[in-house]
Amino acid sequence: MNAVEEEMPGYGQIHHRWCTRHLAQNLIRRDHTKDNFKLFEGVCRQREVKLFNEKLEALKLATNVDGRQFLSDLMASNEKWTLA
């Protein structure tokens, strides 16, 4: 965390983010569906809010109740794991 607080000349402000790979693995532990790993990564990489919401809804349909609860809990801090 100390490295995140340092300013580096020539680079923009550095921010702490959550690793989306680890989040995707946590989702798989909840819903036991490996195919949702790629769907989750697709959600995380969206730069447009509209596409983010569309892909998130598709992921919610593909996952089970535990997976949807995990995603719901993540939405409280979505600025730490998604580009949109």
HTML snippet that shows the backbone in 3Dmol.js (N, CA, C, O; Angstrom):
<script src="https://3Dmol.org/build/3Dmol-min.js"></script>
<div id="view" style="width:600px;height:400px;position:relative"></div>
<script>
const pdb = `
ATOM      1  N   MET A   1       0.821  -1.197   0.000  1.00  0.00           N
ATOM      2  CA  MET A   1       0.000   0.000   0.000  1.00  0.00           C
ATOM      3  C   MET A   1       0.865   1.261   0.000  1.00  0.00           C
ATOM      4  O   MET A   1       0.450   2.296  -0.522  1.00  0.00           O
ATOM      5  N   ASN A   2       2.056   1.181   0.578  1.00  0.00           N
ATOM      6  CA  ASN A   2       2.931   2.357   0.581  1.00  0.00           C
ATOM      7  C   ASN A   2       3.294   2.761  -0.841  1.00  0.00           C
ATOM      8  O   ASN A   2       3.371   3.952  -1.144  1.00  0.00           O
ATOM      9  N   ALA A   3       3.517   1.784  -1.716  1.00  0.00           N
ATOM     10  CA  ALA A   3       3.875   2.097  -3.104  1.00  0.00           C
ATOM     11  C   ALA A   3       2.740   2.812  -3.818  1.00  0.00           C
ATOM     12  O   ALA A   3       2.993   3.658  -4.676  1.00  0.00           O
ATOM     13  N   VAL A   4       1.517   2.497  -3.489  1.00  0.00           N
ATOM     14  CA  VAL A   4       0.363   3.132  -4.128  1.00  0.00           C
ATOM     15  C   VAL A   4       0.281   4.600  -3.749  1.00  0.00           C
ATOM     16  O   VAL A   4      -0.204   5.416  -4.533  1.00  0.00           O
ATOM     17  N   GLU A   5       0.743   4.941  -2.571  1.00  0.00           N
ATOM     18  CA  GLU A   5       0.664   6.325  -2.104  1.00  0.00           C
ATOM     19  C   GLU A   5       1.747   7.215  -2.696  1.00  0.00           C
ATOM     20  O   GLU A   5       1.612   8.439  -2.670  1.00  0.00           O
ATOM     21  N   GLU A   6       2.832   6.625  -3.238  1.00  0.00           N
ATOM     22  CA  GLU A   6       3.915   7.422  -3.811  1.00  0.00           C
ATOM     23  C   GLU A   6       3.528   7.955  -5.184  1.00  0.00           C
ATOM     24  O   GLU A   6       2.833   7.289  -5.951  1.00  0.00           O
ATOM     25  N   GLU A   7       3.993   9.171  -5.481  1.00  0.00           N
ATOM     26  CA  GLU A   7       3.786   9.723  -6.817  1.00  0.00           C
ATOM     27  C   GLU A   7       5.004   9.396  -7.659  1.00  0.00           C
ATOM     28  O   GLU A   7       6.140   9.481  -7.191  1.00  0.00           O
ATOM     29  N   MET A   8       4.757   9.024  -8.900  1.00  0.00           N
ATOM     30  CA  MET A   8       5.841   8.676  -9.814  1.00  0.00           C
ATOM     31  C   MET A   8       5.839   9.684 -10.954  1.00  0.00           C
ATOM     32  O   MET A   8       4.855   9.781 -11.688  1.00  0.00           O
ATOM     33  N   PRO A   9       6.923  10.434 -11.115  1.00  0.00           N
ATOM     34  CA  PRO A   9       6.987  11.436 -12.189  1.00  0.00           C
ATOM     35  C   PRO A   9       6.726  10.804 -13.553  1.00  0.00           C
ATOM     36  O   PRO A   9       7.293   9.765 -13.889  1.00  0.00           O
ATOM     37  N   GLY A  10       5.867  11.443 -14.326  1.00  0.00           N
ATOM     38  CA  GLY A  10       5.547  10.972 -15.662  1.00  0.00           C
ATOM     39  C   GLY A  10       4.381  10.001 -15.717  1.00  0.00           C
ATOM     40  O   GLY A  10       3.964   9.593 -16.801  1.00  0.00           O
ATOM     41  N   TYR A  11       3.851   9.625 -14.561  1.00  0.00           N
ATOM     42  CA  TYR A  11       2.723   8.696 -14.504  1.00  0.00           C
ATOM     43  C   TYR A  11       1.549   9.364 -13.808  1.00  0.00           C
ATOM     44  O   TYR A  11       1.730  10.264 -12.988  1.00  0.00           O
ATOM     45  N   GLY A  12       0.345   8.917 -14.143  1.00  0.00           N
ATOM     46  CA  GLY A  12      -0.843   9.445 -13.491  1.00  0.00           C
ATOM     47  C   GLY A  12      -0.936   8.965 -12.057  1.00  0.00           C
ATOM     48  O   GLY A  12      -0.134   8.147 -11.606  1.00  0.00           O
ATOM     49  N   GLN A  13      -1.923   9.484 -11.347  1.00  0.00           N
ATOM     50  CA  GLN A  13      -2.153   9.090  -9.962  1.00  0.00           C
ATOM     51  C   GLN A  13      -2.397   7.584  -9.871  1.00  0.00           C
ATOM     52  O   GLN A  13      -3.206   7.036 -10.620  1.00  0.00           O
ATOM     53  N   ILE A  14      -1.711   6.934  -8.973  1.00  0.00           N
ATOM     54  CA  ILE A  14      -1.854   5.494  -8.790  1.00  0.00           C
ATOM     55  C   ILE A  14      -2.945   5.240  -7.758  1.00  0.00           C
ATOM     56  O   ILE A  14      -3.014   5.929  -6.740  1.00  0.00           O
ATOM     57  N   HIS A  15      -3.792   4.256  -8.019  1.00  0.00           N
ATOM     58  CA  HIS A  15      -4.882   3.912  -7.110  1.00  0.00           C
ATOM     59  C   HIS A  15      -4.843   2.425  -6.798  1.00  0.00           C
ATOM     60  O   HIS A  15      -4.480   1.617  -7.653  1.00  0.00           O
ATOM     61  N   HIS A  16      -5.209   2.069  -5.597  1.00  0.00           N
ATOM     62  CA  HIS A  16      -5.323   0.663  -5.216  1.00  0.00           C
ATOM     63  C   HIS A  16      -6.555   0.065  -5.883  1.00  0.00           C
ATOM     64  O   HIS A  16      -7.633   0.658  -5.860  1.00  0.00           O
ATOM     65  N   ARG A  17      -6.388  -1.105  -6.471  1.00  0.00           N
ATOM     66  CA  ARG A  17      -7.490  -1.804  -7.126  1.00  0.00           C
ATOM     67  C   ARG A  17      -7.498  -3.260  -6.675  1.00  0.00           C
ATOM     68  O   ARG A  17      -6.480  -3.783  -6.220  1.00  0.00           O
ATOM     69  N   TRP A  18      -8.629  -3.897  -6.800  1.00  0.00           N
ATOM     70  CA  TRP A  18      -8.729  -5.321  -6.505  1.00  0.00           C
ATOM     71  C   TRP A  18      -8.371  -6.119  -7.747  1.00  0.00           C
ATOM     72  O   TRP A  18      -8.668  -5.693  -8.863  1.00  0.00           O
ATOM     73  N   CYS A  19      -7.748  -7.250  -7.570  1.00  0.00           N
ATOM     74  CA  CYS A  19      -7.368  -8.119  -8.685  1.00  0.00           C
ATOM     75  C   CYS A  19      -8.606  -8.837  -9.206  1.00  0.00           C
ATOM     76  O   CYS A  19      -9.222  -9.623  -8.486  1.00  0.00           O
ATOM     77  N   THR A  20      -8.968  -8.570 -10.448  1.00  0.00           N
ATOM     78  CA  THR A  20     -10.184  -9.172 -10.993  1.00  0.00           C
ATOM     79  C   THR A  20     -10.038 -10.676 -11.170  1.00  0.00           C
ATOM     80  O   THR A  20     -11.032 -11.400 -11.126  1.00  0.00           O
ATOM     81  N   ARG A  21      -8.825 -11.154 -11.366  1.00  0.00           N
ATOM     82  CA  ARG A  21      -8.616 -12.601 -11.481  1.00  0.00           C
ATOM     83  C   ARG A  21      -8.999 -13.287 -10.175  1.00  0.00           C
ATOM     84  O   ARG A  21      -9.667 -14.321 -10.182  1.00  0.00           O
ATOM     85  N   HIS A  22      -8.576 -12.710  -9.059  1.00  0.00           N
ATOM     86  CA  HIS A  22      -8.920 -13.293  -7.764  1.00  0.00           C
ATOM     87  C   HIS A  22     -10.419 -13.186  -7.481  1.00  0.00           C
ATOM     88  O   HIS A  22     -11.017 -14.098  -6.911  1.00  0.00           O
ATOM     89  N   LEU A  23     -11.009 -12.084  -7.877  1.00  0.00           N
ATOM     90  CA  LEU A  23     -12.460 -11.944  -7.704  1.00  0.00           C
ATOM     91  C   LEU A  23     -13.201 -12.995  -8.530  1.00  0.00           C
ATOM     92  O   LEU A  23     -14.180 -13.580  -8.065  1.00  0.00           O
ATOM     93  N   ALA A  24     -12.731 -13.231  -9.753  1.00  0.00           N
ATOM     94  CA  ALA A  24     -13.364 -14.240 -10.602  1.00  0.00           C
ATOM     95  C   ALA A  24     -13.231 -15.625  -9.977  1.00  0.00           C
ATOM     96  O   ALA A  24     -14.167 -16.423 -10.031  1.00  0.00           O
ATOM     97  N   GLN A  25     -12.076 -15.912  -9.387  1.00  0.00           N
ATOM     98  CA  GLN A  25     -11.898 -17.197  -8.707  1.00  0.00           C
ATOM     99  C   GLN A  25     -12.850 -17.310  -7.514  1.00  0.00           C
ATOM    100  O   GLN A  25     -13.388 -18.386  -7.254  1.00  0.00           O
ATOM    101  N   ASN A  26     -13.057 -16.236  -6.806  1.00  0.00           N
ATOM    102  CA  ASN A  26     -14.002 -16.249  -5.683  1.00  0.00           C
ATOM    103  C   ASN A  26     -15.424 -16.512  -6.177  1.00  0.00           C
ATOM    104  O   ASN A  26     -16.193 -17.216  -5.523  1.00  0.00           O
ATOM    105  N   LEU A  27     -15.770 -15.946  -7.330  1.00  0.00           N
ATOM    106  CA  LEU A  27     -17.083 -16.205  -7.911  1.00  0.00           C
ATOM    107  C   LEU A  27     -17.243 -17.689  -8.234  1.00  0.00           C
ATOM    108  O   LEU A  27     -18.287 -18.279  -7.958  1.00  0.00           O
ATOM    109  N   ILE A  28     -16.210 -18.289  -8.817  1.00  0.00           N
ATOM    110  CA  ILE A  28     -16.262 -19.712  -9.158  1.00  0.00           C
ATOM    111  C   ILE A  28     -16.444 -20.559  -7.898  1.00  0.00           C
ATOM    112  O   ILE A  28     -17.165 -21.557  -7.923  1.00  0.00           O
ATOM    113  N   ARG A  29     -15.800 -20.173  -6.805  1.00  0.00           N
ATOM    114  CA  ARG A  29     -15.981 -20.898  -5.548  1.00  0.00           C
ATOM    115  C   ARG A  29     -17.427 -20.827  -5.070  1.00  0.00           C
ATOM    116  O   ARG A  29     -17.922 -21.744  -4.415  1.00  0.00           O
ATOM    117  N   ARG A  30     -18.091 -19.736  -5.403  1.00  0.00           N
ATOM    118  CA  ARG A  30     -19.487 -19.562  -4.985  1.00  0.00           C
ATOM    119  C   ARG A  30     -20.459 -20.309  -5.884  1.00  0.00           C
ATOM    120  O   ARG A  30     -21.390 -20.955  -5.403  1.00  0.00           O
ATOM    121  N   ASP A  31     -20.238 -20.218  -7.210  1.00  0.00           N
ATOM    122  CA  ASP A  31     -21.248 -20.801  -8.113  1.00  0.00           C
ATOM    123  C   ASP A  31     -20.801 -22.097  -8.792  1.00  0.00           C
ATOM    124  O   ASP A  31     -21.598 -22.747  -9.469  1.00  0.00           O
ATOM    125  N   HIS A  32     -19.520 -22.480  -8.613  1.00  0.00           N
ATOM    126  CA  HIS A  32     -18.995 -23.755  -9.122  1.00  0.00           C
ATOM    127  C   HIS A  32     -19.136 -23.889 -10.642  1.00  0.00           C
ATOM    128  O   HIS A  32     -19.313 -24.992 -11.159  1.00  0.00           O
ATOM    129  N   THR A  33     -19.055 -22.757 -11.352  1.00  0.00           N
ATOM    130  CA  THR A  33     -19.190 -22.760 -12.811  1.00  0.00           C
ATOM    131  C   THR A  33     -17.983 -22.055 -13.423  1.00  0.00           C
ATOM    132  O   THR A  33     -17.914 -20.826 -13.435  1.00  0.00           O
ATOM    133  N   LYS A  34     -17.029 -22.843 -13.933  1.00  0.00           N
ATOM    134  CA  LYS A  34     -15.797 -22.275 -14.487  1.00  0.00           C
ATOM    135  C   LYS A  34     -16.051 -21.381 -15.698  1.00  0.00           C
ATOM    136  O   LYS A  34     -15.282 -20.456 -15.959  1.00  0.00           O
ATOM    137  N   ASP A  35     -17.116 -21.651 -16.432  1.00  0.00           N
ATOM    138  CA  ASP A  35     -17.426 -20.828 -17.613  1.00  0.00           C
ATOM    139  C   ASP A  35     -17.685 -19.370 -17.238  1.00  0.00           C
ATOM    140  O   ASP A  35     -17.532 -18.482 -18.076  1.00  0.00           O
ATOM    141  N   ASN A  36     -18.071 -19.116 -16.000  1.00  0.00           N
ATOM    142  CA  ASN A  36     -18.361 -17.739 -15.583  1.00  0.00           C
ATOM    143  C   ASN A  36     -17.107 -16.910 -15.358  1.00  0.00           C
ATOM    144  O   ASN A  36     -17.194 -15.691 -15.207  1.00  0.00           O
ATOM    145  N   PHE A  37     -15.933 -17.551 -15.333  1.00  0.00           N
ATOM    146  CA  PHE A  37     -14.673 -16.822 -15.191  1.00  0.00           C
ATOM    147  C   PHE A  37     -14.519 -15.819 -16.337  1.00  0.00           C
ATOM    148  O   PHE A  37     -14.252 -14.640 -16.103  1.00  0.00           O
ATOM    149  N   LYS A  38     -14.687 -16.285 -17.562  1.00  0.00           N
ATOM    150  CA  LYS A  38     -14.552 -15.394 -18.733  1.00  0.00           C
ATOM    151  C   LYS A  38     -15.660 -14.346 -18.769  1.00  0.00           C
ATOM    152  O   LYS A  38     -15.414 -13.202 -19.153  1.00  0.00           O
ATOM    153  N   LEU A  39     -16.866 -14.720 -18.378  1.00  0.00           N
ATOM    154  CA  LEU A  39     -17.952 -13.740 -18.327  1.00  0.00           C
ATOM    155  C   LEU A  39     -17.621 -12.630 -17.337  1.00  0.00           C
ATOM    156  O   LEU A  39     -17.842 -11.453 -17.624  1.00  0.00           O
ATOM    157  N   PHE A  40     -17.095 -12.999 -16.178  1.00  0.00           N
ATOM    158  CA  PHE A  40     -16.743 -12.003 -15.172  1.00  0.00           C
ATOM    159  C   PHE A  40     -15.631 -11.085 -15.677  1.00  0.00           C
ATOM    160  O   PHE A  40     -15.701  -9.868 -15.506  1.00  0.00           O
ATOM    161  N   GLU A  41     -14.602 -11.670 -16.302  1.00  0.00           N
ATOM    162  CA  GLU A  41     -13.532 -10.842 -16.863  1.00  0.00           C
ATOM    163  C   GLU A  41     -14.082  -9.866 -17.904  1.00  0.00           C
ATOM    164  O   GLU A  41     -13.627  -8.725 -17.983  1.00  0.00           O
ATOM    165  N   GLY A  42     -15.055 -10.306 -18.700  1.00  0.00           N
ATOM    166  CA  GLY A  42     -15.676  -9.428 -19.689  1.00  0.00           C
ATOM    167  C   GLY A  42     -16.389  -8.252 -19.048  1.00  0.00           C
ATOM    168  O   GLY A  42     -16.367  -7.139 -19.574  1.00  0.00           O
ATOM    169  N   VAL A  43     -17.023  -8.501 -17.911  1.00  0.00           N
ATOM    170  CA  VAL A  43     -17.685  -7.420 -17.165  1.00  0.00           C
ATOM    171  C   VAL A  43     -16.641  -6.419 -16.688  1.00  0.00           C
ATOM    172  O   VAL A  43     -16.817  -5.210 -16.838  1.00  0.00           O
ATOM    173  N   CYS A  44     -15.569  -6.922 -16.121  1.00  0.00           N
ATOM    174  CA  CYS A  44     -14.539  -6.062 -15.524  1.00  0.00           C
ATOM    175  C   CYS A  44     -13.843  -5.171 -16.548  1.00  0.00           C
ATOM    176  O   CYS A  44     -13.430  -4.057 -16.224  1.00  0.00           O
ATOM    177  N   ARG A  45     -13.713  -5.651 -17.765  1.00  0.00           N
ATOM    178  CA  ARG A  45     -12.945  -4.925 -18.786  1.00  0.00           C
ATOM    179  C   ARG A  45     -13.751  -3.898 -19.566  1.00  0.00           C
ATOM    180  O   ARG A  45     -13.201  -3.189 -20.408  1.00  0.00           O
ATOM    181  N   GLN A  46     -15.026  -3.813 -19.302  1.00  0.00           N
ATOM    182  CA  GLN A  46     -15.852  -2.859 -20.039  1.00  0.00           C
ATOM    183  C   GLN A  46     -15.515  -1.429 -19.641  1.00  0.00           C
ATOM    184  O   GLN A  46     -15.341  -1.123 -18.462  1.00  0.00           O
ATOM    185  N   ARG A  47     -15.428  -0.577 -20.620  1.00  0.00           N
ATOM    186  CA  ARG A  47     -15.132   0.841 -20.374  1.00  0.00           C
ATOM    187  C   ARG A  47     -16.382   1.705 -20.455  1.00  0.00           C
ATOM    188  O   ARG A  47     -16.380   2.856 -20.017  1.00  0.00           O
ATOM    189  N   GLU A  48     -17.443   1.151 -21.013  1.00  0.00           N
ATOM    190  CA  GLU A  48     -18.694   1.893 -21.138  1.00  0.00           C
ATOM    191  C   GLU A  48     -19.719   1.328 -20.151  1.00  0.00           C
ATOM    192  O   GLU A  48     -19.886   0.113 -20.040  1.00  0.00           O
ATOM    193  N   VAL A  49     -20.385   2.210 -19.453  1.00  0.00           N
ATOM    194  CA  VAL A  49     -21.336   1.799 -18.428  1.00  0.00           C
ATOM    195  C   VAL A  49     -22.449   0.931 -19.024  1.00  0.00           C
ATOM    196  O   VAL A  49     -22.860  -0.055 -18.413  1.00  0.00           O
ATOM    197  N   LYS A  50     -22.935   1.294 -20.209  1.00  0.00           N
ATOM    198  CA  LYS A  50     -24.021   0.527 -20.826  1.00  0.00           C
ATOM    199  C   LYS A  50     -23.594  -0.917 -21.079  1.00  0.00           C
ATOM    200  O   LYS A  50     -24.330  -1.849 -20.757  1.00  0.00           O
ATOM    201  N   LEU A  51     -22.410  -1.102 -21.654  1.00  0.00           N
ATOM    202  CA  LEU A  51     -21.917  -2.453 -21.919  1.00  0.00           C
ATOM    203  C   LEU A  51     -21.619  -3.196 -20.624  1.00  0.00           C
ATOM    204  O   LEU A  51     -21.863  -4.398 -20.524  1.00  0.00           O
ATOM    205  N   PHE A  52     -21.093  -2.483 -19.634  1.00  0.00           N
ATOM    206  CA  PHE A  52     -20.860  -3.080 -18.319  1.00  0.00           C
ATOM    207  C   PHE A  52     -22.166  -3.646 -17.766  1.00  0.00           C
ATOM    208  O   PHE A  52     -22.211  -4.796 -17.330  1.00  0.00           O
ATOM    209  N   ASN A  53     -23.217  -2.846 -17.784  1.00  0.00           N
ATOM    210  CA  ASN A  53     -24.509  -3.282 -17.243  1.00  0.00           C
ATOM    211  C   ASN A  53     -25.081  -4.466 -18.014  1.00  0.00           C
ATOM    212  O   ASN A  53     -25.652  -5.379 -17.418  1.00  0.00           O
ATOM    213  N   GLU A  54     -24.929  -4.454 -19.345  1.00  0.00           N
ATOM    214  CA  GLU A  54     -25.426  -5.558 -20.164  1.00  0.00           C
ATOM    215  C   GLU A  54     -24.691  -6.858 -19.830  1.00  0.00           C
ATOM    216  O   GLU A  54     -25.315  -7.905 -19.658  1.00  0.00           O
ATOM    217  N   LYS A  55     -23.368  -6.784 -19.741  1.00  0.00           N
ATOM    218  CA  LYS A  55     -22.578  -7.982 -19.452  1.00  0.00           C
ATOM    219  C   LYS A  55     -22.798  -8.453 -18.018  1.00  0.00           C
ATOM    220  O   LYS A  55     -22.794  -9.655 -17.755  1.00  0.00           O
ATOM    221  N   LEU A  56     -22.990  -7.525 -17.099  1.00  0.00           N
ATOM    222  CA  LEU A  56     -23.260  -7.896 -15.712  1.00  0.00           C
ATOM    223  C   LEU A  56     -24.592  -8.640 -15.616  1.00  0.00           C
ATOM    224  O   LEU A  56     -24.695  -9.637 -14.901  1.00  0.00           O
ATOM    225  N   GLU A  57     -25.602  -8.166 -16.326  1.00  0.00           N
ATOM    226  CA  GLU A  57     -26.902  -8.850 -16.310  1.00  0.00           C
ATOM    227  C   GLU A  57     -26.784 -10.257 -16.898  1.00  0.00           C
ATOM    228  O   GLU A  57     -27.393 -11.194 -16.382  1.00  0.00           O
ATOM    229  N   ALA A  58     -26.006 -10.412 -17.974  1.00  0.00           N
ATOM    230  CA  ALA A  58     -25.799 -11.736 -18.563  1.00  0.00           C
ATOM    231  C   ALA A  58     -25.102 -12.664 -17.568  1.00  0.00           C
ATOM    232  O   ALA A  58     -25.440 -13.844 -17.469  1.00  0.00           O
ATOM    233  N   LEU A  59     -24.132 -12.127 -16.837  1.00  0.00           N
ATOM    234  CA  LEU A  59     -23.433 -12.920 -15.824  1.00  0.00           C
ATOM    235  C   LEU A  59     -24.374 -13.310 -14.694  1.00  0.00           C
ATOM    236  O   LEU A  59     -24.336 -14.443 -14.212  1.00  0.00           O
ATOM    237  N   LYS A  60     -25.208 -12.383 -14.275  1.00  0.00           N
ATOM    238  CA  LYS A  60     -26.171 -12.700 -13.213  1.00  0.00           C
ATOM    239  C   LYS A  60     -27.099 -13.829 -13.632  1.00  0.00           C
ATOM    240  O   LYS A  60     -27.450 -14.676 -12.811  1.00  0.00           O
ATOM    241  N   LEU A  61     -27.500 -13.851 -14.898  1.00  0.00           N
ATOM    242  CA  LEU A  61     -28.360 -14.925 -15.384  1.00  0.00           C
ATOM    243  C   LEU A  61     -27.631 -16.266 -15.425  1.00  0.00           C
ATOM    244  O   LEU A  61     -28.250 -17.321 -15.283  1.00  0.00           O
ATOM    245  N   ALA A  62     -26.321 -16.219 -15.619  1.00  0.00           N
ATOM    246  CA  ALA A  62     -25.534 -17.448 -15.749  1.00  0.00           C
ATOM    247  C   ALA A  62     -25.126 -18.047 -14.407  1.00  0.00           C
ATOM    248  O   ALA A  62     -24.727 -19.210 -14.351  1.00  0.00           O
ATOM    249  N   THR A  63     -25.215 -17.288 -13.344  1.00  0.00           N
ATOM    250  CA  THR A  63     -24.737 -17.759 -12.046  1.00  0.00           C
ATOM    251  C   THR A  63     -25.894 -18.159 -11.132  1.00  0.00           C
ATOM    252  O   THR A  63     -27.058 -17.900 -11.435  1.00  0.00           O
ATOM    253  N   ASN A  64     -25.560 -18.783 -10.032  1.00  0.00           N
ATOM    254  CA  ASN A  64     -26.585 -19.225  -9.084  1.00  0.00           C
ATOM    255  C   ASN A  64     -26.835 -18.143  -8.022  1.00  0.00           C
ATOM    256  O   ASN A  64     -26.297 -17.040  -8.118  1.00  0.00           O
ATOM    257  N   VAL A  65     -27.637 -18.460  -7.033  1.00  0.00           N
ATOM    258  CA  VAL A  65     -28.009 -17.492  -5.993  1.00  0.00           C
ATOM    259  C   VAL A  65     -26.773 -17.009  -5.230  1.00  0.00           C
ATOM    260  O   VAL A  65     -26.644 -15.814  -4.964  1.00  0.00           O
ATOM    261  N   ASP A  66     -25.865 -17.923  -4.876  1.00  0.00           N
ATOM    262  CA  ASP A  66     -24.649 -17.514  -4.157  1.00  0.00           C
ATOM    263  C   ASP A  66     -23.786 -16.593  -5.013  1.00  0.00           C
ATOM    264  O   ASP A  66     -23.217 -15.620  -4.517  1.00  0.00           O
ATOM    265  N   GLY A  67     -23.694 -16.908  -6.303  1.00  0.00           N
ATOM    266  CA  GLY A  67     -22.920 -16.067  -7.215  1.00  0.00           C
ATOM    267  C   GLY A  67     -23.523 -14.678  -7.351  1.00  0.00           C
ATOM    268  O   GLY A  67     -22.803 -13.680  -7.366  1.00  0.00           O
ATOM    269  N   ARG A  68     -24.850 -14.618  -7.450  1.00  0.00           N
ATOM    270  CA  ARG A  68     -25.514 -13.307  -7.555  1.00  0.00           C
ATOM    271  C   ARG A  68     -25.326 -12.494  -6.277  1.00  0.00           C
ATOM    272  O   ARG A  68     -25.184 -11.272  -6.339  1.00  0.00           O
ATOM    273  N   GLN A  69     -25.324 -13.153  -5.128  1.00  0.00           N
ATOM    274  CA  GLN A  69     -25.084 -12.441  -3.868  1.00  0.00           C
ATOM    275  C   GLN A  69     -23.660 -11.903  -3.829  1.00  0.00           C
ATOM    276  O   GLN A  69     -23.435 -10.779  -3.382  1.00  0.00           O
ATOM    277  N   PHE A  70     -22.703 -12.693  -4.290  1.00  0.00           N
ATOM    278  CA  PHE A  70     -21.307 -12.253  -4.362  1.00  0.00           C
ATOM    279  C   PHE A  70     -21.189 -11.011  -5.244  1.00  0.00           C
ATOM    280  O   PHE A  70     -20.532 -10.038  -4.873  1.00  0.00           O
ATOM    281  N   LEU A  71     -21.830 -11.053  -6.415  1.00  0.00           N
ATOM    282  CA  LEU A  71     -21.798  -9.900  -7.322  1.00  0.00           C
ATOM    283  C   LEU A  71     -22.469  -8.687  -6.697  1.00  0.00           C
ATOM    284  O   LEU A  71     -21.979  -7.567  -6.839  1.00  0.00           O
ATOM    285  N   SER A  72     -23.558  -8.894  -6.023  1.00  0.00           N
ATOM    286  CA  SER A  72     -24.257  -7.800  -5.354  1.00  0.00           C
ATOM    287  C   SER A  72     -23.365  -7.153  -4.300  1.00  0.00           C
ATOM    288  O   SER A  72     -23.324  -5.929  -4.179  1.00  0.00           O
ATOM    289  N   ASP A  73     -22.654  -7.977  -3.541  1.00  0.00           N
ATOM    290  CA  ASP A  73     -21.740  -7.444  -2.523  1.00  0.00           C
ATOM    291  C   ASP A  73     -20.596  -6.652  -3.156  1.00  0.00           C
ATOM    292  O   ASP A  73     -20.146  -5.652  -2.596  1.00  0.00           O
ATOM    293  N   LEU A  74     -20.128  -7.100  -4.324  1.00  0.00           N
ATOM    294  CA  LEU A  74     -19.041  -6.388  -5.015  1.00  0.00           C
ATOM    295  C   LEU A  74     -19.476  -5.003  -5.503  1.00  0.00           C
ATOM    296  O   LEU A  74     -18.660  -4.084  -5.575  1.00  0.00           O
ATOM    297  N   MET A  75     -20.741  -4.857  -5.832  1.00  0.00           N
ATOM    298  CA  MET A  75     -21.218  -3.592  -6.399  1.00  0.00           C
ATOM    299  C   MET A  75     -21.062  -2.421  -5.440  1.00  0.00           C
ATOM    300  O   MET A  75     -21.057  -1.268  -5.871  1.00  0.00           O
ATOM    301  N   ALA A  76     -20.936  -2.695  -4.158  1.00  0.00           N
ATOM    302  CA  ALA A  76     -20.732  -1.611  -3.186  1.00  0.00           C
ATOM    303  C   ALA A  76     -19.413  -0.895  -3.423  1.00  0.00           C
ATOM    304  O   ALA A  76     -19.271   0.272  -3.058  1.00  0.00           O
ATOM    305  N   SER A  77     -18.438  -1.581  -4.036  1.00  0.00           N
ATOM    306  CA  SER A  77     -17.114  -0.987  -4.298  1.00  0.00           C
ATOM    307  C   SER A  77     -16.684  -1.259  -5.733  1.00  0.00           C
ATOM    308  O   SER A  77     -15.528  -1.610  -5.971  1.00  0.00           O
ATOM    309  N   ASN A  78     -17.587  -1.105  -6.689  1.00  0.00           N
ATOM    310  CA  ASN A  78     -17.242  -1.462  -8.062  1.00  0.00           C
ATOM    311  C   ASN A  78     -16.136  -0.594  -8.662  1.00  0.00           C
ATOM    312  O   ASN A  78     -15.523  -0.989  -9.653  1.00  0.00           O
ATOM    313  N   GLU A  79     -15.870   0.562  -8.092  1.00  0.00           N
ATOM    314  CA  GLU A  79     -14.776   1.397  -8.619  1.00  0.00           C
ATOM    315  C   GLU A  79     -13.417   0.750  -8.375  1.00  0.00           C
ATOM    316  O   GLU A  79     -12.422   1.191  -8.951  1.00  0.00           O
ATOM    317  N   LYS A  80     -13.347  -0.277  -7.544  1.00  0.00           N
ATOM    318  CA  LYS A  80     -12.071  -0.944  -7.265  1.00  0.00           C
ATOM    319  C   LYS A  80     -11.839  -2.175  -8.136  1.00  0.00           C
ATOM    320  O   LYS A  80     -10.767  -2.777  -8.069  1.00  0.00           O
ATOM    321  N   TRP A  81     -12.831  -2.565  -8.961  1.00  0.00           N
ATOM    322  CA  TRP A  81     -12.618  -3.775  -9.744  1.00  0.00           C
ATOM    323  C   TRP A  81     -13.069  -3.687 -11.188  1.00  0.00           C
ATOM    324  O   TRP A  81     -12.882  -4.645 -11.937  1.00  0.00           O
ATOM    325  N   THR A  82     -13.645  -2.600 -11.599  1.00  0.00           N
ATOM    326  CA  THR A  82     -14.089  -2.513 -12.990  1.00  0.00           C
ATOM    327  C   THR A  82     -13.585  -1.226 -13.642  1.00  0.00           C
ATOM    328  O   THR A  82     -13.350  -0.226 -12.964  1.00  0.00           O
ATOM    329  N   LEU A  83     -13.426  -1.263 -14.944  1.00  0.00           N
ATOM    330  CA  LEU A  83     -12.950  -0.080 -15.674  1.00  0.00           C
ATOM    331  C   LEU A  83     -14.064   0.914 -15.954  1.00  0.00           C
ATOM    332  O   LEU A  83     -13.810   2.114 -16.060  1.00  0.00           O
ATOM    333  N   ALA A  84     -15.302   0.429 -16.076  1.00  0.00           N
ATOM    334  CA  ALA A  84     -16.420   1.320 -16.433  1.00  0.00           C
ATOM    335  C   ALA A  84     -16.752   2.291 -15.317  1.00  0.00           C
ATOM    336  O   ALA A  84     -17.664   3.105 -15.458  1.00  0.00           O
TER     337      ALA A  84
END
`;
const viewer = $3Dmol.createViewer("view");
viewer.addModel(pdb, "pdb");
viewer.setStyle({}, {cartoon: {color: "spectrum"}});
viewer.zoomTo();
viewer.render();
</script>
